[in-house]
């Protein structure tokens, strides 16, 4: 891992981690709020924040970059048309993580990550 890049490894290989973050990002954009483990919520937060910042510019290049990183046209459309306009005045901090009780099966700390 490069220095300065503080994305949690989540005990996954690179391709698996990228796929997980991509899936979580698509779910968060389409549903506005997801329940996941605290570690995953903390890992997806910087990814989604950067996507929203990119979507705010609403350029063709930005749209293509978002499509490449999300891989879901409906999610990109919602991100640019509905989500980003809400945050035009805001300079960051588009998500909120709310800690929940630990999961029953494996005692993993759970959290809800939502768009503010």
Buried (B, 14 or more C-beta within 10 A) or exposed (E): EEEEEEBEEBEBEEEEBBEBBBBBBBBBBBEEEBBBBBBBBBBBBBBBBBBBBBBBEEEEEBBEBBBEBBBBEEBBBBBBEEBBEEBEEEEEEBBBBEEBEEEEEEEEEBBBBBBE
